[in-house]
Amino acid sequence: MVEALEDMPLLWVLRDLIGLKGTKFGCGVAQCGACTVHLNDTAVRSCSVPVSAVGENKITTIEGLSEHGDHPLQLAWQKHLVPQCGYCQTGQIMNAAALLKSNPKPSEDEIEQTMAGNLCRCGTYNRIKAAILTASSGLKS
Amino acid sequence: MKYLAFPKKKQQRVASEVFKATRRDFLKAGGMLAGGFVLGVSLFSCDNKGNKKGPFAPNVYLKISDSGEVIIIAHRSEMGQGIRTSLPLVVADELGADWGKVQIVQAEGDEKKYGNQNTDGSFSIRMFYKPMREAGAVAKQLLIQVAAKRWDVPVSECDTESSQVIHKTSARKIGFGELAGEAAELPVPAAKDIKLKSRAQFSMIGKATSIIDLPAITSGQAVFGIDAAVEGMKVAVIKRCPVVGGSVKSFTDEKTRAIPGVLQVVSIKGAGLPATLNKPLAGVAVIAENTWAAIKGRDLLEVTWDLGPNASYDSNQQIKELVQKVSGGEGTPRRNRGDFKSARANARKTIERTYIAPHLAHATMEPPCALAVVKDGFCEIWACTQNPQGARDVVAEVLGFPVEKVKVNVTLLGGGFGRKSKPDFIVEAAMLAKQTGLPIKVQWTREDDIHHDYFHALSVQHVVATIDKDNKLSGWNHHIAYPSISATSDISVMQPDDGEMMLGAVDFPYDVPAIRIETHDAKTQLRVGWLRSVRNIPQVFAIATMLDEVAEARGMDPVAHALDLLGPDRNITFNEEIVKGTYPNYGEDIANYPWETRRMKAVIERVAKESGWGKKLPKGSGLGFAAHKSFLTYVACVVRVTVDASGKISIPHVHYAVDCGTAVNIDRIKSQFEGGAQFAASFALKSAITFKNGRVEQNNFDGYEIIRMPDSPKEIHVHIIDSEDKPTGVGEPPVPPFAPALCNAVYAATGKRVYQLPIRLNG
């Protein structure tokens, strides 16, 4: 149970009040995707969702994506050695996880369009795409 | 557990780079408690008799505990380049350690213990590969000596594997832990007696090793600067003067203080001018219970500034003025060969072009942030810093503490690219923590980062190339103007410094009879710093796109042209032609790291072969080529583009060939090149910072764009030259040749030359 101002973005509630720090701050204006979490099954930018808008909906962060860090995407990320600095990667994984929930077999173009909102300054885009394709190949459509 | 320590007198054996350290040293170094033995490696030099010169200066630590744990200290900062993995694996390989069980401990900033920790300049591997190997090899030799004695067999029959000594003929094995205590009693072998593995014996060097932080990163458990926390920590967000060199006149904070959670509002006196490479800007800090309250409070501050002398700075105006300057007359000569005036007078054809590139921000995905606790005359910092020692020194200076009373802990860095080698944000945290007595985390927002970076400075260049009656490139005249990094520390500096000129300007390697490189005045009215590959970016953009034009004018293929211009196999020294000073060669003696045209030609030939250079492409497609040596690593690049009817550029293929000497971690070399291409694609296609009225006009990733997945280069192929030469770095070298190769590809596809970055700004 935490108390927060109602306009406090979900990002800071997660990070500062609850202590779930896998969700990262990148821009504060929904331009970079580092703070991506799931609101029910949809990817949202937690920096731009006031906590008052969450209501009774279910929030999933990277910490809750899988019990042992072994979601198919997390494993695929490891297989393709995706991360460099790693800072944006939890947001990338959460965005990709929402994509695969709604579209288990995305095309390369669908992956690119969906992941366009997630910046990676290290430039790991091609490995991210490869990892999403690997994870999706193990999922039933 | 018994701990065997070694008195320092014994450790300081002459002519030996590897030494044994005391337990106390290791405690300070890594906070590890277990017993065993500890090795350090120092880089101090010895005189001819083998006597050590200079102070006792250990550099790295390796520890083997009585229970067989191998602990390796990572003393360089991890920001995505993989160094926390790549240097420890070198130790582990030589030692024969079980990699899966090696513990890696991040070092705090301490120059006396670790030597240079400033993680920039692509030199971690270059500088520390050999000492790391020696540390591992010495430990292995000592462990083998103990085991061989115990078994009563010759040491030559023993080897190490999976953290055990094995007797090859009898297949007997003893774990390192059982040997560590006795090994600790043995003297360290002299440098000449250290036996390093042959290449064929390597188990990890030259292969692909995944980074040690990988599972922590994918599960969200990795600790970056932003994740550091202590009990009772408060968050500070700062409103900084929008113009560099300004100061706070007054401020009103009623609205700020009305925000629940806001605790204090504190003025920060900035460095003024010069802005310096390590001190904060003037500002007003809002300290709050949480980040959101601090941000809200900051946004409601009303500050009256004295904007100072840079309040009229207009970067587009500066570009216009510099265009006149560089194309209008003589500058300060920096390199001279032959007689360019005569080459020009006798030219059959003269090509003259002006090249423009904008200011750039680093925009690390993790904005700058630092946590400081000041208590009882001691300051402890946790920060995403590339330069913990520099941070420690300046924090000590600003707080008035002895340097021993400042401890800087290094977290993972969410990107660095040169930004986080500047400790201004760490000093902010330390100052506020001292003033308030509270543990303070300073958090920069993205807007703060875009507005107040140490920018990669804009540049304007003018190149004149002359072709003689025999169709030879007879003269090369390169005029250069940009705000110098040096001016951030000394506002009287008006021209590029020698270090900047080394980065792809005076080290023009082509065998042209007349070469004249000149610089012109450019005032610095912003904080200028270094960004991944620094001045190589604009200087090679101008050189390699001009060479493409010269090749065309001479009726030659650009790749054949480059090979021809490099001339016969030779080592270039540059010194005799540099007008003032000597060629710095990235800090290395040019006798040890020569500029070898043979190696450059080899990467060019390799990239041409791998990329299918020369093949006919459909309309709207093109291949472009550029090659460049930077940070002592040779790189050639071919980019393929397609340009549609609307002018939209796609990049389906990139090929790189690289000679970085011995390849240590193949996967991280490839990933640095993949990322280098994307980093360069950002500034080639998208990014630009502009100043108006002394203020940055962009605010966030909407105004300051970096490349996104749909527009990013698709297939990036990295071809590594097989080599046993000394290893050199790969963090920066992928960046410089990409943009000119892309621009040359755009020309091949469209017939339009690019003279200004980003490409979208060309008419």
Interface residues (C-beta under 8 A of the other chain):
Chain A: L5 M8 P9 W12 R15 D16 L17 K21 G22 T23 K24 F25 G26 C27 G28 V29 Q31 C32 A34 T61 I62 E63 G69 Q74 W77 Q78 L81 V82 P83 Q84 C85 G86 Y87 C88 Q89 T90 I93 I111 E112 Q113 M115 A116 G117 N118 L119 C120 R121 C122 G123 T124 Y125 N126 R127 I128 K129
Chain B: E78 M79 G80 Q81 G82 A208 S210 I211 D213 L214 P215 A216 I217 T218 S219 G220 Q221 A222 V223 F224 I226 D227 V235 P260 G261 N290 T291 W292 A293 I295 A363 T364 M365 E366 P367 L412 L413 G414 G415 G416 F417 Q443 T445 R446 E447 D667 S671 Q672 E674 G675 G676 A677 Q678 F679 A681 N700 F701 D702 I706 I707 R708 M709 P710 S712 P713 K714 E715 I716
